Amino acid sequence: MTGWWVALATLALGSVIGVVRLRRDGRVRDTGGDRLSEADLGAGLGERATLVQFSTAFCQPCRATRRILADVSGIVPGVTHVEIDAESRLDLVRRLDIMRTPTVLVLDTSGRIVKRAAGLPRKADVLAALAAAVSPPPSHESSHQPDEM
């Protein structure tokens, strides 16, 4: 009879952990505001924002995340997508406390991390996260004032 209770408790605990992970997977959340430089990324920062993706070679959700972030960076002008191989950049993974792949970081123009998501994010969530990081597009209107007489 004790074996049944142990099995039942194990199943209940596994179910709770699964539900919690499912609810948190891919959710975009605020971060502490660490900064990443172009040297950290191995690429330039975007004019308005940068989407940084930590991936591994055999990560299936990483492929879908790559497509989502490429689409978003194509839609929003001035946004750059940078993918980092987590296995080759363990120093950065440890510094930023990356626990799983894919992990997506949304950086502002100065490289400050403003949002973070672990797991496969939804495209709508990435676009909403960019709203917090994107600086307004450069104005093409000149601020020409009439000459004084």
C-alpha positions in Angstrom: 0.0 0.0 0.0 2.9 2.4 0.7 4.1 1.9 -2.8 0.8 3.3 -4.2 1.1 6.4 -2.0 4.7 7.0 -3.2 3.6 6.6 -6.8 0.7 8.9 -6.3 2.8 11.6 -4.6 5.4 11.3 -7.4 2.8 11.8 -10.1 1.2 14.7 -8.2 4.5 16.4 -7.8 5.5 15.8 -11.4 2.1 17.3 -12.6 2.6 20.4 -10.5 6.1 20.9 -11.8 4.9 20.4 -15.3 2.1 22.9 -15.0 4.3 25.5 -13.4 7.0 25.1 -16.1 4.3 25.2 -18.9 2.9 28.4 -17.5 6.4 30.0 -17.3 7.8 28.7 -20.6 8.5 31.5 -23.0 7.1 34.2 -20.7 8.8 37.6 -21.1 9.8 39.2 -17.8 11.7 42.2 -16.6 15.3 41.9 -15.6 17.9 43.5 -13.4 19.4 45.6 -16.2 22.8 44.0 -16.9 24.6 45.3 -20.0 26.1 43.5 -22.9 28.6 45.1 -25.2 29.3 44.5 -28.9 32.4 42.5 -27.7 30.2 40.3 -25.5 27.8 39.6 -28.5 30.4 39.3 -31.2 28.2 41.6 -33.3 26.9 45.1 -33.3 23.9 46.4 -31.4 20.8 47.3 -33.2 20.0 51.0 -33.9 16.8 50.7 -31.8 17.0 47.3 -30.0 18.8 44.0 -30.1 17.3 40.5 -29.7 19.8 38.1 -28.3 19.1 34.4 -28.4 21.1 31.7 -26.5 20.9 28.4 -28.3 22.5 25.0 -28.5 23.0 22.7 -31.5 20.4 20.1 -30.7 17.7 22.4 -29.2 14.5 21.9 -31.2 12.7 25.0 -29.7 15.8 27.1 -30.6 15.0 26.6 -34.3 11.5 27.9 -33.9 12.8 30.8 -31.8 15.3 31.7 -34.5 12.5 32.0 -37.0 10.3 34.1 -34.7 13.2 36.5 -33.8 14.2 36.8 -37.5 10.6 37.7 -38.4 10.4 40.3 -35.7 13.8 41.8 -36.6 12.6 42.0 -40.2 9.3 43.7 -39.2 10.6 46.3 -36.8 13.2 48.6 -38.3 16.5 49.1 -36.4 16.1 45.8 -34.5 19.0 43.3 -34.8 18.8 39.5 -34.0 22.0 38.0 -32.6 22.2 34.2 -31.9 24.9 33.0 -29.4 25.9 29.3 -29.1 25.6 28.7 -25.4 28.1 25.9 -25.4 30.9 28.1 -26.9 30.1 31.1 -24.6 29.9 29.5 -21.1 31.5 32.6 -19.6 28.5 34.7 -20.8 26.0 31.9 -19.9 27.3 31.9 -16.3 27.5 35.6 -16.0 23.9 36.0 -17.1 22.6 32.9 -15.3 21.3 31.3 -18.4 19.7 28.0 -17.3 18.1 26.7 -20.5 17.9 27.2 -24.2 16.4 29.0 -25.9 16.8 32.1 -23.7 16.0 35.4 -25.3 17.2 38.8 -24.1 15.9 42.1 -25.3 18.5 44.9 -25.2 17.9 48.6 -25.6 20.3 50.8 -27.7 22.9 50.9 -25.0 23.0 47.1 -24.5 21.0 47.1 -21.2 18.9 44.0 -20.8 15.3 45.1 -20.4 13.4 41.8 -20.9 14.2 38.1 -20.7 12.4 34.9 -21.7 13.4 31.3 -21.2 11.8 28.8 -23.5 10.0 29.3 -26.8 8.5 32.8 -26.8 5.4 33.8 -28.7 5.8 36.4 -31.5 3.3 38.7 -29.9 5.2 38.6 -26.6 8.5 39.5 -28.3 6.8 42.4 -30.1 5.4 43.6 -26.8 8.8 43.3 -25.1 10.4 45.3 -27.8 8.0 48.2 -27.1 9.7 48.6 -23.7 13.2 48.6 -25.3 12.8 50.3 -28.7 13.8 53.9 -28.9 11.7 56.0 -31.2 12.8 55.9 -34.9 15.0 58.7 -36.0 12.9 61.6 -37.3 13.4 62.4 -40.9 11.8 65.8 -40.5 14.3 68.6 -40.0 13.8 70.9 -37.2 14.3 73.9 -39.5 13.2 77.1 -37.9 12.4 80.2 -40.1 15.2 82.7 -40.2 14.7 85.7 -38.0 14.7 89.1 -39.6 
